[in-house]
Amino acid sequence: MSKLNNEELEILEAFDNGKLKRSKNVSEQLENHQVISEASFKKDARINIRLSSKDLRAIQSKALREGMPYQTLVASVIHKYVDGQLIEKAM
C-alpha cells in the first residue's frame, strides 16, 4: 500500500471503525461527479509539435514502461504542468 497522508489515514480509520455514513443523495452526487469528471477530461483540441527524434524516443520508451500510449503520457505531463503539479528542479 502506498503511503497515506494524515487525512487519508483518518478516513481509513473512520471506515474501519464503522463511523462513515452513506450520503442521503448518493445517486445524485455520483451523477454530478460523473458530469464534472467527463467535462474535466474531455479532449477536444489537437496540437502538433516538433520534437527531436531523441526526445520522442525517450518519451515513447517511458510510456512503454508505464504501459500507456506516448500521446497519453505527453497529455498527462502537460495537464500536470498546467495544474501546478510539476515543479521545476533548481540546478
Gaussian input, Z-matrix of N, CA and C with variables (Angstrom, degrees):
# hf/3-21g

backbone

0 1
 N
 C     1     B1
 C     2     B2     1     A1
 N     3     B3     2     A2     1     D1
 C     4     B4     3     A3     2     D2
 C     5     B5     4     A4     3     D3
 N     6     B6     5     A5     4     D4
 C     7     B7     6     A6     5     D5
 C     8     B8     7     A7     6     D6
 N     9     B9     8     A8     7     D7
 C    10    B10     9     A9     8     D8
 C    11    B11    10    A10     9     D9
 N    12    B12    11    A11    10    D10
 C    13    B13    12    A12    11    D11
 C    14    B14    13    A13    12    D12
 N    15    B15    14    A14    13    D13
 C    16    B16    15    A15    14    D14
 C    17    B17    16    A16    15    D15
 N    18    B18    17    A17    16    D16
 C    19    B19    18    A18    17    D17
 C    20    B20    19    A19    18    D18
 N    21    B21    20    A20    19    D19
 C    22    B22    21    A21    20    D20
 C    23    B23    22    A22    21    D21
 N    24    B24    23    A23    22    D22
 C    25    B25    24    A24    23    D23
 C    26    B26    25    A25    24    D24
 N    27    B27    26    A26    25    D25
 C    28    B28    27    A27    26    D26
 C    29    B29    28    A28    27    D27
 N    30    B30    29    A29    28    D28
 C    31    B31    30    A30    29    D29
 C    32    B32    31    A31    30    D30
 N    33    B33    32    A32    31    D31
 C    34    B34    33    A33    32    D32
 C    35    B35    34    A34    33    D33
 N    36    B36    35    A35    34    D34
 C    37    B37    36    A36    35    D35
 C    38    B38    37    A37    36    D36
 N    39    B39    38    A38    37    D37
 C    40    B40    39    A39    38    D38
 C    41    B41    40    A40    39    D39
 N    42    B42    41    A41    40    D40
 C    43    B43    42    A42    41    D41
 C    44    B44    43    A43    42    D42
 N    45    B45    44    A44    43    D43
 C    46    B46    45    A45    44    D44
 C    47    B47    46    A46    45    D45
 N    48    B48    47    A47    46    D46
 C    49    B49    48    A48    47    D47
 C    50    B50    49    A49    48    D48
 N    51    B51    50    A50    49    D49
 C    52    B52    51    A51    50    D50
 C    53    B53    52    A52    51    D51
 N    54    B54    53    A53    52    D52
 C    55    B55    54    A54    53    D53
 C    56    B56    55    A55    54    D54
 N    57    B57    56    A56    55    D55
 C    58    B58    57    A57    56    D56
 C    59    B59    58    A58    57    D57
 N    60    B60    59    A59    58    D58
 C    61    B61    60    A60    59    D59
 C    62    B62    61    A61    60    D60
 N    63    B63    62    A62    61    D61
 C    64    B64    63    A63    62    D62
 C    65    B65    64    A64    63    D63
 N    66    B66    65    A65    64    D64
 C    67    B67    66    A66    65    D65
 C    68    B68    67    A67    66    D66
 N    69    B69    68    A68    67    D67
 C    70    B70    69    A69    68    D68
 C    71    B71    70    A70    69    D69
 N    72    B72    71    A71    70    D70
 C    73    B73    72    A72    71    D71
 C    74    B74    73    A73    72    D72
 N    75    B75    74    A74    73    D73
 C    76    B76    75    A75    74    D74
 C    77    B77    76    A76    75    D75
 N    78    B78    77    A77    76    D76
 C    79    B79    78    A78    77    D77
 C    80    B80    79    A79    78    D78
 N    81    B81    80    A80    79    D79
 C    82    B82    81    A81    80    D80
 C    83    B83    82    A82    81    D81
 N    84    B84    83    A83    82    D82
 C    85    B85    84    A84    83    D83
 C    86    B86    85    A85    84    D84
 N    87    B87    86    A86    85    D85
 C    88    B88    87    A87    86    D86
 C    89    B89    88    A88    87    D87
 N    90    B90    89    A89    88    D88
 C    91    B91    90    A90    89    D89
 C    92    B92    91    A91    90    D90
 N    93    B93    92    A92    91    D91
 C    94    B94    93    A93    92    D92
 C    95    B95    94    A94    93    D93
 N    96    B96    95    A95    94    D94
 C    97    B97    96    A96    95    D95
 C    98    B98    97    A97    96    D96
 N    99    B99    98    A98    97    D97
 C   100   B100    99    A99    98    D98
 C   101   B101   100   A100    99    D99
 N   102   B102   101   A101   100   D100
 C   103   B103   102   A102   101   D101
 C   104   B104   103   A103   102   D102
 N   105   B105   104   A104   103   D103
 C   106   B106   105   A105   104   D104
 C   107   B107   106   A106   105   D105
 N   108   B108   107   A107   106   D106
 C   109   B109   108   A108   107   D107
 C   110   B110   109   A109   108   D108
 N   111   B111   110   A110   109   D109
 C   112   B112   111   A111   110   D110
 C   113   B113   112   A112   111   D111
 N   114   B114   113   A113   112   D112
 C   115   B115   114   A114   113   D113
 C   116   B116   115   A115   114   D114
 N   117   B117   116   A116   115   D115
 C   118   B118   117   A117   116   D116
 C   119   B119   118   A118   117   D117
 N   120   B120   119   A119   118   D118
 C   121   B121   120   A120   119   D119
 C   122   B122   121   A121   120   D120
 N   123   B123   122   A122   121   D121
 C   124   B124   123   A123   122   D122
 C   125   B125   124   A124   123   D123
 N   126   B126   125   A125   124   D124
 C   127   B127   126   A126   125   D125
 C   128   B128   127   A127   126   D126
 N   129   B129   128   A128   127   D127
 C   130   B130   129   A129   128   D128
 C   131   B131   130   A130   129   D129
 N   132   B132   131   A131   130   D130
 C   133   B133   132   A132   131   D131
 C   134   B134   133   A133   132   D132
 N   135   B135   134   A134   133   D133
 C   136   B136   135   A135   134   D134
 C   137   B137   136   A136   135   D135
 N   138   B138   137   A137   136   D136
 C   139   B139   138   A138   137   D137
 C   140   B140   139   A139   138   D138
 N   141   B141   140   A140   139   D139
 C   142   B142   141   A141   140   D140
 C   143   B143   142   A142   141   D141
 N   144   B144   143   A143   142   D142
 C   145   B145   144   A144   143   D143
 C   146   B146   145   A145   144   D144
 N   147   B147   146   A146   145   D145
 C   148   B148   147   A147   146   D146
 C   149   B149   148   A148   147   D147
 N   150   B150   149   A149   148   D148
 C   151   B151   150   A150   149   D149
 C   152   B152   151   A151   150   D150
 N   153   B153   152   A152   151   D151
 C   154   B154   153   A153   152   D152
 C   155   B155   154   A154   153   D153
 N   156   B156   155   A155   154   D154
 C   157   B157   156   A156   155   D155
 C   158   B158   157   A157   156   D156
 N   159   B159   158   A158   157   D157
 C   160   B160   159   A159   158   D158
 C   161   B161   160   A160   159   D159
 N   162   B162   161   A161   160   D160
 C   163   B163   162   A162   161   D161
 C   164   B164   163   A163   162   D162
 N   165   B165   164   A164   163   D163
 C   166   B166   165   A165   164   D164
 C   167   B167   166   A166   165   D165
 N   168   B168   167   A167   166   D166
 C   169   B169   168   A168   167   D167
 C   170   B170   169   A169   168   D168
 N   171   B171   170   A170   169   D169
 C   172   B172   171   A171   170   D170
 C   173   B173   172   A172   171   D171
 N   174   B174   173   A173   172   D172
 C   175   B175   174   A174   173   D173
 C   176   B176   175   A175   174   D174
 N   177   B177   176   A176   175   D175
 C   178   B178   177   A177   176   D176
 C   179   B179   178   A178   177   D177
 N   180   B180   179   A179   178   D178
 C   181   B181   180   A180   179   D179
 C   182   B182   181   A181   180   D180
 N   183   B183   182   A182   181   D181
 C   184   B184   183   A183   182   D182
 C   185   B185   184   A184   183   D183
 N   186   B186   185   A185   184   D184
 C   187   B187   186   A186   185   D185
 C   188   B188   187   A187   186   D186
 N   189   B189   188   A188   187   D187
 C   190   B190   189   A189   188   D188
 C   191   B191   190   A190   189   D189
 N   192   B192   191   A191   190   D190
 C   193   B193   192   A192   191   D191
 C   194   B194   193   A193   192   D192
 N   195   B195   194   A194   193   D193
 C   196   B196   195   A195   194   D194
 C   197   B197   196   A196   195   D195
 N   198   B198   197   A197   196   D196
 C   199   B199   198   A198   197   D197
 C   200   B200   199   A199   198   D198
 N   201   B201   200   A200   199   D199
 C   202   B202   201   A201   200   D200
 C   203   B203   202   A202   201   D201
 N   204   B204   203   A203   202   D202
 C   205   B205   204   A204   203   D203
 C   206   B206   205   A205   204   D204
 N   207   B207   206   A206   205   D205
 C   208   B208   207   A207   206   D206
 C   209   B209   208   A208   207   D207
 N   210   B210   209   A209   208   D208
 C   211   B211   210   A210   209   D209
 C   212   B212   211   A211   210   D210
 N   213   B213   212   A212   211   D211
 C   214   B214   213   A213   212   D212
 C   215   B215   214   A214   213   D213
 N   216   B216   215   A215   214   D214
 C   217   B217   216   A216   215   D215
 C   218   B218   217   A217   216   D216
 N   219   B219   218   A218   217   D217
 C   220   B220   219   A219   218   D218
 C   221   B221   220   A220   219   D219
 N   222   B222   221   A221   220   D220
 C   223   B223   222   A222   221   D221
 C   224   B224   223   A223   222   D222
 N   225   B225   224   A224   223   D223
 C   226   B226   225   A225   224   D224
 C   227   B227   226   A226   225   D225
 N   228   B228   227   A227   226   D226
 C   229   B229   228   A228   227   D227
 C   230   B230   229   A229   228   D228
 N   231   B231   230   A230   229   D229
 C   232   B232   231   A231   230   D230
 C   233   B233   232   A232   231   D231
 N   234   B234   233   A233   232   D232
 C   235   B235   234   A234   233   D233
 C   236   B236   235   A235   234   D234
 N   237   B237   236   A236   235   D235
 C   238   B238   237   A237   236   D236
 C   239   B239   238   A238   237   D237
 N   240   B240   239   A239   238   D238
 C   241   B241   240   A240   239   D239
 C   242   B242   241   A241   240   D240
 N   243   B243   242   A242   241   D241
 C   244   B244   243   A243   242   D242
 C   245   B245   244   A244   243   D243
 N   246   B246   245   A245   244   D244
 C   247   B247   246   A246   245   D245
 C   248   B248   247   A247   246   D246
 N   249   B249   248   A248   247   D247
 C   250   B250   249   A249   248   D248
 C   251   B251   250   A250   249   D249
 N   252   B252   251   A251   250   D250
 C   253   B253   252   A252   251   D251
 C   254   B254   253   A253   252   D252
 N   255   B255   254   A254   253   D253
 C   256   B256   255   A255   254   D254
 C   257   B257   256   A256   255   D255
 N   258   B258   257   A257   256   D256
 C   259   B259   258   A258   257   D257
 C   260   B260   259   A259   258   D258
 N   261   B261   260   A260   259   D259
 C   262   B262   261   A261   260   D260
 C   263   B263   262   A262   261   D261
 N   264   B264   263   A263   262   D262
 C   265   B265   264   A264   263   D263
 C   266   B266   265   A265   264   D264
 N   267   B267   266   A266   265   D265
 C   268   B268   267   A267   266   D266
 C   269   B269   268   A268   267   D267
 N   270   B270   269   A269   268   D268
 C   271   B271   270   A270   269   D269
 C   272   B272   271   A271   270   D270

   B1=1.4487
   B2=1.5253
   B3=1.3137
   B4=1.4512
   B5=1.5266
   B6=1.3169
   B7=1.4568
   B8=1.5226
   B9=1.3034
   B10=1.4565
   B11=1.5151
   B12=1.3427
   B13=1.4569
   B14=1.5310
   B15=1.3194
   B16=1.4667
   B17=1.5270
   B18=1.3238
   B19=1.4553
   B20=1.5330
   B21=1.3199
   B22=1.4637
   B23=1.5320
   B24=1.3316
   B25=1.4641
   B26=1.5221
   B27=1.3420
   B28=1.4678
   B29=1.5297
   B30=1.3232
   B31=1.4625
   B32=1.5170
   B33=1.3215
   B34=1.4604
   B35=1.5218
   B36=1.3177
   B37=1.4687
   B38=1.5337
   B39=1.3289
   B40=1.4714
   B41=1.5271
   B42=1.3216
   B43=1.4735
   B44=1.5246
   B45=1.3239
   B46=1.4711
   B47=1.5220
   B48=1.3401
   B49=1.4580
   B50=1.5318
   B51=1.3320
   B52=1.4572
   B53=1.5121
   B54=1.3204
   B55=1.4692
   B56=1.5239
   B57=1.3212
   B58=1.4573
   B59=1.5170
   B60=1.3195
   B61=1.4557
   B62=1.5215
   B63=1.3139
   B64=1.4627
   B65=1.5215
   B66=1.3168
   B67=1.4583
   B68=1.5206
   B69=1.3301
   B70=1.4585
   B71=1.5296
   B72=1.3340
   B73=1.4621
   B74=1.5291
   B75=1.3227
   B76=1.4610
   B77=1.5250
   B78=1.3266
   B79=1.4659
   B80=1.5265
   B81=1.3133
   B82=1.4751
   B83=1.5248
   B84=1.3190
   B85=1.4597
   B86=1.5245
   B87=1.3245
   B88=1.4662
   B89=1.5264
   B90=1.3155
   B91=1.4614
   B92=1.5208
   B93=1.3352
   B94=1.4694
   B95=1.5233
   B96=1.3201
   B97=1.4646
   B98=1.5236
   B99=1.3248
   B100=1.4660
   B101=1.5244
   B102=1.3319
   B103=1.4661
   B104=1.5280
   B105=1.3182
   B106=1.4658
   B107=1.5209
   B108=1.3287
   B109=1.4578
   B110=1.5227
   B111=1.3252
   B112=1.4623
   B113=1.5174
   B114=1.3268
   B115=1.4630
   B116=1.5242
   B117=1.3252
   B118=1.4583
   B119=1.5233
   B120=1.3127
   B121=1.4449
   B122=1.5243
   B123=1.3122
   B124=1.4579
   B125=1.5257
   B126=1.3001
   B127=1.4626
   B128=1.5187
   B129=1.3131
   B130=1.4570
   B131=1.5297
   B132=1.3171
   B133=1.4675
   B134=1.5226
   B135=1.3285
   B136=1.4637
   B137=1.5187
   B138=1.3304
   B139=1.4598
   B140=1.5234
   B141=1.3037
   B142=1.4606
   B143=1.5235
   B144=1.3119
   B145=1.4618
   B146=1.5179
   B147=1.3151
   B148=1.4584
   B149=1.5191
   B150=1.3320
   B151=1.4606
   B152=1.5171
   B153=1.3040
   B154=1.4610
   B155=1.5286
   B156=1.3192
   B157=1.4645
   B158=1.5186
   B159=1.3149
   B160=1.4671
   B161=1.5262
   B162=1.3416
   B163=1.4618
   B164=1.5241
   B165=1.3195
   B166=1.4609
   B167=1.5259
   B168=1.3209
   B169=1.4719
   B170=1.5278
   B171=1.3254
   B172=1.4685
   B173=1.5304
   B174=1.3298
   B175=1.4667
   B176=1.5267
   B177=1.3246
   B178=1.4603
   B179=1.5251
   B180=1.3203
   B181=1.4597
   B182=1.5263
   B183=1.3320
   B184=1.4679
   B185=1.5281
   B186=1.3200
   B187=1.4661
   B188=1.5238
   B189=1.3169
   B190=1.4524
   B191=1.5314
   B192=1.3315
   B193=1.4674
   B194=1.5243
   B195=1.3401
   B196=1.4663
   B197=1.5289
   B198=1.3252
   B199=1.4537
   B200=1.5152
   B201=1.3332
   B202=1.4640
   B203=1.5147
   B204=1.3312
   B205=1.4560
   B206=1.5348
   B207=1.3153
   B208=1.4653
   B209=1.5202
   B210=1.3469
   B211=1.4661
   B212=1.5280
   B213=1.3179
   B214=1.4624
   B215=1.5214
   B216=1.3232
   B217=1.4664
   B218=1.5259
   B219=1.3246
   B220=1.4672
   B221=1.5281
   B222=1.3354
   B223=1.4646
   B224=1.5216
   B225=1.3238
   B226=1.4581
   B227=1.5284
   B228=1.3227
   B229=1.4633
   B230=1.5267
   B231=1.3298
   B232=1.4704
   B233=1.5252
   B234=1.3255
   B235=1.4609
   B236=1.5305
   B237=1.3242
   B238=1.4620
   B239=1.5224
   B240=1.3138
   B241=1.4672
   B242=1.5236
   B243=1.3275
   B244=1.4649
   B245=1.5269
   B246=1.3397
   B247=1.4591
   B248=1.5282
   B249=1.3458
   B250=1.4651
   B251=1.5125
   B252=1.3148
   B253=1.4624
   B254=1.5177
   B255=1.3205
   B256=1.4643
   B257=1.5156
   B258=1.3068
   B259=1.4543
   B260=1.5191
   B261=1.3335
   B262=1.4502
   B263=1.5302
   B264=1.3304
   B265=1.4589
   B266=1.5163
   B267=1.3191
   B268=1.4611
   B269=1.5211
   B270=1.3260
   B271=1.4580
   B272=1.4977
   A1=108.75
   A2=116.61
   A3=119.98
   A4=109.57
   A5=115.65
   A6=120.66
   A7=109.56
   A8=116.23
   A9=121.91
   A10=109.75
   A11=116.21
   A12=118.63
   A13=108.96
   A14=117.75
   A15=121.51
   A16=112.15
   A17=116.81
   A18=120.31
   A19=110.72
   A20=116.15
   A21=120.56
   A22=111.00
   A23=116.65
   A24=120.14
   A25=111.36
   A26=116.84
   A27=120.75
   A28=110.59
   A29=116.87
   A30=120.88
   A31=110.23
   A32=117.18
   A33=121.71
   A34=111.15
   A35=116.62
   A36=120.97
   A37=110.58
   A38=116.87
   A39=120.84
   A40=110.31
   A41=116.73
   A42=120.68
   A43=110.16
   A44=116.31
   A45=120.79
   A46=112.04
   A47=117.01
   A48=121.50
   A49=112.79
   A50=117.16
   A51=120.54
   A52=114.26
   A53=117.67
   A54=121.34
   A55=113.30
   A56=117.84
   A57=119.72
   A58=109.65
   A59=116.41
   A60=122.22
   A61=108.88
   A62=116.21
   A63=121.71
   A64=108.89
   A65=115.47
   A66=121.20
   A67=109.59
   A68=116.34
   A69=120.64
   A70=112.18
   A71=117.16
   A72=120.40
   A73=110.53
   A74=115.63
   A75=122.34
   A76=111.94
   A77=116.97
   A78=118.96
   A79=111.20
   A80=117.37
   A81=120.40
   A82=110.60
   A83=117.23
   A84=120.88
   A85=111.26
   A86=117.31
   A87=120.46
   A88=110.76
   A89=116.52
   A90=120.54
   A91=111.01
   A92=116.84
   A93=120.70
   A94=111.53
   A95=116.75
   A96=120.65
   A97=110.97
   A98=116.47
   A99=120.60
   A100=110.40
   A101=116.81
   A102=121.43
   A103=110.18
   A104=116.61
   A105=121.44
   A106=110.64
   A107=116.29
   A108=120.98
   A109=111.72
   A110=116.33
   A111=119.59
   A112=111.43
   A113=117.05
   A114=120.66
   A115=111.25
   A116=116.55
   A117=120.74
   A118=112.51
   A119=116.87
   A120=120.24
   A121=113.98
   A122=116.41
   A123=120.11
   A124=108.98
   A125=115.68
   A126=120.78
   A127=107.55
   A128=116.04
   A129=119.99
   A130=113.08
   A131=117.27
   A132=120.36
   A133=109.10
   A134=114.88
   A135=120.96
   A136=108.54
   A137=115.51
   A138=120.61
   A139=108.49
   A140=115.23
   A141=121.88
   A142=106.88
   A143=116.66
   A144=120.37
   A145=109.04
   A146=115.32
   A147=121.15
   A148=107.89
   A149=114.89
   A150=122.44
   A151=108.39
   A152=114.60
   A153=117.15
   A154=107.77
   A155=115.56
   A156=120.13
   A157=111.07
   A158=116.51
   A159=121.73
   A160=110.71
   A161=116.65
   A162=119.92
   A163=111.21
   A164=117.11
   A165=120.50
   A166=110.74
   A167=117.16
   A168=120.17
   A169=110.81
   A170=116.52
   A171=120.25
   A172=110.82
   A173=116.63
   A174=120.83
   A175=110.04
   A176=116.44
   A177=120.10
   A178=111.50
   A179=116.21
   A180=120.98
   A181=110.92
   A182=116.15
   A183=119.86
   A184=110.51
   A185=117.05
   A186=120.81
   A187=110.34
   A188=116.92
   A189=121.09
   A190=110.59
   A191=116.25
   A192=120.07
   A193=111.70
   A194=116.78
   A195=121.03
   A196=111.73
   A197=116.60
   A198=120.19
   A199=114.11
   A200=116.06
   A201=119.82
   A202=110.17
   A203=117.71
   A204=119.94
   A205=110.40
   A206=116.77
   A207=118.95
   A208=111.90
   A209=117.62
   A210=119.36
   A211=110.31
   A212=116.82
   A213=121.24
   A214=110.05
   A215=116.92
   A216=120.46
   A217=110.72
   A218=117.34
   A219=121.18
   A220=110.03
   A221=117.14
   A222=120.79
   A223=111.01
   A224=117.09
   A225=121.58
   A226=111.41
   A227=116.80
   A228=121.07
   A229=110.03
   A230=116.77
   A231=120.44
   A232=109.79
   A233=117.40
   A234=120.82
   A235=110.89
   A236=116.72
   A237=120.19
   A238=111.19
   A239=117.46
   A240=121.05
   A241=110.34
   A242=116.21
   A243=120.88
   A244=110.66
   A245=116.38
   A246=122.20
   A247=112.45
   A248=117.15
   A249=120.67
   A250=114.21
   A251=117.38
   A252=120.67
   A253=112.48
   A254=118.47
   A255=121.76
   A256=108.31
   A257=115.65
   A258=120.74
   A259=108.44
   A260=115.72
   A261=121.12
   A262=109.56
   A263=115.81
   A264=120.73
   A265=109.96
   A266=117.04
   A267=120.88
   A268=108.04
   A269=115.82
   A270=119.39
   A271=111.09
   D1=141.99
   D2=179.46
   D3=-74.04
   D4=164.96
   D5=179.59
   D6=-68.95
   D7=135.58
   D8=179.21
   D9=-104.88
   D10=144.47
   D11=175.86
   D12=-81.36
   D13=176.57
   D14=-174.97
   D15=-60.07
   D16=-42.12
   D17=-179.55
   D18=-63.18
   D19=-43.29
   D20=179.21
   D21=-64.71
   D22=-38.54
   D23=177.65
   D24=-64.33
   D25=-39.80
   D26=177.87
   D27=-63.10
   D28=-42.10
   D29=179.39
   D30=-64.44
   D31=-45.28
   D32=179.09
   D33=-61.24
   D34=-42.61
   D35=179.12
   D36=-64.13
   D37=-43.71
   D38=178.06
   D39=-61.75
   D40=-40.63
   D41=178.16
   D42=-63.22
   D43=-47.92
   D44=-179.39
   D45=-61.10
   D46=-32.79
   D47=-178.48
   D48=-89.11
   D49=1.86
   D50=178.63
   D51=73.02
   D52=22.13
   D53=-176.99
   D54=-90.95
   D55=-8.07
   D56=179.50
   D57=-82.62
   D58=137.70
   D59=179.10
   D60=-113.39
   D61=142.31
   D62=177.49
   D63=-73.00
   D64=138.07
   D65=177.50
   D66=-62.64
   D67=149.58
   D68=-178.00
   D69=-71.53
   D70=-28.32
   D71=-177.16
   D72=-118.49
   D73=56.62
   D74=-175.68
   D75=-58.50
   D76=-48.38
   D77=-175.78
   D78=-63.54
   D79=-38.06
   D80=178.05
   D81=-66.16
   D82=-43.29
   D83=178.93
   D84=-64.37
   D85=-42.28
   D86=178.51
   D87=-61.98
   D88=-41.39
   D89=178.49
   D90=-63.34
   D91=-43.27
   D92=177.87
   D93=-62.81
   D94=-42.73
   D95=179.25
   D96=-64.64
   D97=-37.30
   D98=178.77
   D99=-63.21
   D100=-45.00
   D101=-179.76
   D102=-62.80
   D103=-45.16
   D104=-179.93
   D105=-63.87
   D106=-43.52
   D107=-179.92
   D108=-61.87
   D109=-45.64
   D110=-179.95
   D111=-63.13
   D112=-39.18
   D113=179.50
   D114=-68.82
   D115=-34.83
   D116=-177.08
   D117=-70.60
   D118=-34.35
   D119=-173.39
   D120=-109.13
   D121=10.85
   D122=179.34
   D123=-68.58
   D124=126.59
   D125=179.25
   D126=-99.23
   D127=103.43
   D128=-174.42
   D129=-122.54
   D130=12.95
   D131=178.94
   D132=-135.84
   D133=148.68
   D134=178.93
   D135=-116.79
   D136=148.75
   D137=172.79
   D138=-134.82
   D139=155.97
   D140=172.19
   D141=-123.59
   D142=131.05
   D143=178.92
   D144=-133.10
   D145=155.84
   D146=174.84
   D147=-105.99
   D148=132.51
   D149=178.09
   D150=-128.11
   D151=159.42
   D152=171.85
   D153=-71.53
   D154=151.30
   D155=178.21
   D156=-57.91
   D157=-37.76
   D158=179.79
   D159=-61.75
   D160=-46.76
   D161=179.64
   D162=-64.43
   D163=-42.04
   D164=179.77
   D165=-61.70
   D166=-44.43
   D167=178.39
   D168=-62.03
   D169=-40.17
   D170=179.56
   D171=-64.88
   D172=-41.89
   D173=177.93
   D174=-63.95
   D175=-45.51
   D176=179.65
   D177=-61.90
   D178=-38.15
   D179=179.16
   D180=-65.74
   D181=-45.47
   D182=179.05
   D183=-63.74
   D184=-41.11
   D185=179.76
   D186=-63.74
   D187=-40.29
   D188=178.57
   D189=-61.25
   D190=-43.94
   D191=177.85
   D192=-63.35
   D193=-32.16
   D194=179.21
   D195=-83.63
   D196=-11.74
   D197=179.27
   D198=76.51
   D199=37.07
   D200=-179.97
   D201=-140.98
   D202=160.03
   D203=175.11
   D204=-64.94
   D205=147.04
   D206=-176.50
   D207=-65.28
   D208=-29.88
   D209=177.97
   D210=-64.49
   D211=-36.60
   D212=178.08
   D213=-65.53
   D214=-40.91
   D215=177.74
   D216=-62.48
   D217=-45.83
   D218=179.15
   D219=-60.70
   D220=-45.62
   D221=179.15
   D222=-61.41
   D223=-38.46
   D224=179.29
   D225=-65.63
   D226=-42.94
   D227=178.84
   D228=-62.71
   D229=-43.95
   D230=179.22
   D231=-63.39
   D232=-44.34
   D233=179.69
   D234=-60.40
   D235=-45.61
   D236=-179.73
   D237=-64.04
   D238=-37.97
   D239=178.06
   D240=-63.35
   D241=-49.13
   D242=-178.55
   D243=-63.27
   D244=-35.23
   D245=-178.06
   D246=-79.55
   D247=-5.15
   D248=179.18
   D249=83.18
   D250=13.56
   D251=-178.82
   D252=-87.28
   D253=-16.22
   D254=176.28
   D255=-99.40
   D256=127.73
   D257=-178.48
   D258=-119.52
   D259=129.07
   D260=-178.86
   D261=-70.03
   D262=133.69
   D263=177.66
   D264=-78.46
   D265=140.23
   D266=174.34
   D267=-77.70
   D268=137.76
   D269=-178.68
   D270=-100.00

